[in-house]
Amino acid sequence: MYKTVPVRANFSDEEKVFWEFQCQQANNLFNSAVYYSRQKHYDWLKQQPEAYTTYWKDDLLRQGWKAYKCSIKYAELCKELKENPNYKAMAAQSAQQTLKTVAESITSYNQLVSLYYKGQVDKPKLLRYRKKGGLTAVTFPKQALTYKNGLFHPSISKESKTELLTEITLEAPDFIDPDWVREVTVRPCYGQLWIDWVIDDGKQPVKDNPHLDYSQAWSFDHGGTNWLTGVSTQGKSLIIDGRKLKSMNQGYARLVAKHKAGKPDFYWDSNLDRVQRKRNNQMRDGINKAARFIINRCLNDRIGNLIIGWNEKQKSGSNMGKRGNQNFVVIPTKRLINRLEQLCYEYGIKLTVTEEAYTSKASFLDEDSLPKHGEKPSGWRPSGKRVRRGLYKSAKGHLVNADCNGAANIARKVAAQLGLDLTKAGRGALTLPHRFDLFTSLSKSYRISCVRVRVASASPKASPSAIAVRVHPTASHPYRIPRASAGGDVKIL
């Protein structure tokens, strides 16, 4: 499976100057390719008699060029720009990767033009220039990398090589096998340089895990203070606390407001880069811990289905006030779902993302109907109601956790589709969920205690078996997984 491992670069002063120069040349080459594409496209438009016209947009009559597909291809860009000084200052394959990025953007623009005339998207705009003098990513495919003495040596252009003051090398993290590396990207990120290692560890995705029961499921409802509330068909429930994430975001917002006080709206400096980096790292850490905890819980309970309630564009259209939006919109739940998609694909867990309309209002214990968004029948009324924050009262007067009620209703929306039996998810499971704090109550040893990795069989005759492996306490990275020679599962203890 292909994976990307981002690592913050630790370059010397001479190496940092070289890589910043390379990133600047890549940025200039990108702009040169965009300039060539735009000029040739507009020269072609001028030859079309009806290309310049008037059109309506938001009740305003405007004039401009019609949206036509751009005919520029990657081969043409390579041919026209191979004598460009920015191209020559970079390694040939690295410069070609930059031009491929422009060609792929043109292909995406052409696809949007087709959708525009079908009425599915707004009028697309041709490629825009990057900021002059800025930095962009430099990519080296495997062919442009030489591995020697434990270090990777990227290709360097003849013009840049003579001016080097030091040897340019890249050191991969110790948990990455050199044979796994397929591509390396050096990219700027908020005043720092990061290295993205694209690897292929040889593992194959699991379609059907024989150790999981696909008639069972964990269902999760997302929120603010209670970031994720889960209910399982086995009669268990839990809450992943979100107060720490809210606190981190509030601290970030206060620092940004402090630094930008009395400054223009688009003011930005190195101090704000530092604040943004810290916040991004905290959010990424919370996402990875939550995703690993959920996957571990599914594997430990031998549950093969994972259900997440999510309404598309619900955050962009949120109108809960300034404080409410700050506490809810900035929580990166969508990124968590994307991370779960990657892990479920690896472990054979089936992830279902369903809309969650009316799941908080309807009563699970009373089996209220659950209409889709915009399809609520006239006269529809829930049997129960939320009597106070976090407390839901059913028609018979039973009090349950409101978020657990929502999570159970999310499972009920897809129960028939997945063949789930929700009999055990009764009043007991909805009443008192166990609360977990990802940042304080879960140790590293606990988070990796029930990871099971499916290892491809080394020999067709090898019988499946469970292999227990004791991992060093510091080996908490998901890629620090020892290989096994026999087929079956590896259980990390």
LINGIRA-V712914 format. One line per field, one symbol per residue. ss: DSSP state (H for helix, E for strand, C for the rest). phi: phi as a letter, one per 40 degrees, with the letter a starting at -180 (. if undefined). burial: # if it has 16 or more other ideal C-beta (glycine too) atoms within 10 Angstrom, else .. Layout:
ss=???
phi=???
burial=???
//
This chain:
ss=CEEEEEEECCCCHHHHHHHHHHHHHHHHHHHHHHHHHHHHHHHHHHCCCCCEEEEEECCEEEEEECCCCCCCCHHHHHHHHCCCHHHHCCCHHHHHHHHHHHHHHHHHHHHHHHHHHCCCCCCCCCCCCCCCCCCCCEEEEHHHEEEECCEEEECCCHHHHCCCCCCCCECCCCCCCHHHEEEEEEEEECCEEEEEEEEECCCCCCCCCCCCEEEEEEEEEECCCEEEEEEECCCCEEEEECHHHHHHHHHHHHHHHHHCCCCCCCCCCHHHHHHHHHHHHHHHHHHHHHHHHHHHHHHHCCEEEEEEECCCCCCCCCCCHHHHHHHHCCCCHHHHHHHHHHHHHHHCCEEEEECCCCCCCCCCCCCCCCCCCCCCCCCCCCCCEEEECCEEECCCCCEEEHHHHHHHHHHHHCHHHHCCCCCCCCHHHHHCCEEECCCCCCCHHHHCCCCEEEECCCCCCCCCEEEEECCCCCCCCCCCCCCCCCCEEEEEC
phi=.cbbbcbccbcccccccccccccccccccdcccccccccccccccccccbccabacafgbcbbicccbccccbcccccccbccccccccbcdccccccccccccccccccccccccccgcbcccbcdbccccgcbacbbbccccbbcafgbcbccbccccccccbaccbbbcdccbcdcccbabbbbcafgbbbbbccbbcgcbcccbcccbbccbabbbbbabdcdbbbbbccgbaabccbcccccccccccccccccccgbccccaacccdccccccccccccccccccccccdcccccfbcbbbbcabcgcccbcbbgccccccbccccccccccccccccccbgcccbbbcbcgccccccccfccbcccgbcccgcbccbaccacgbbbcccgcbbcccccccccccccbccccgcbccccccccccbcccbbccbcbcccccbcbcbbcbcccbccccdacbcbcbcdcccccccbccbccchbbbcc
burial=..#.#...#.#...#..##.##############.###..#.........................#..#.#.#..##.##..#.######.#######.###.##..##.##............##.......######...##......#.####..#.......#.#.#...#...##.#######...#.#####......#..#.##.#.#########.########..#######..##.##..#..##...............#..##..#..##..##############.#.########...##..........########..##.##..##.####################..#.#...........###.......###...#.################..#.#.#..#...##..#..#.#...#....##.######...............#......#..#..#..######.
//
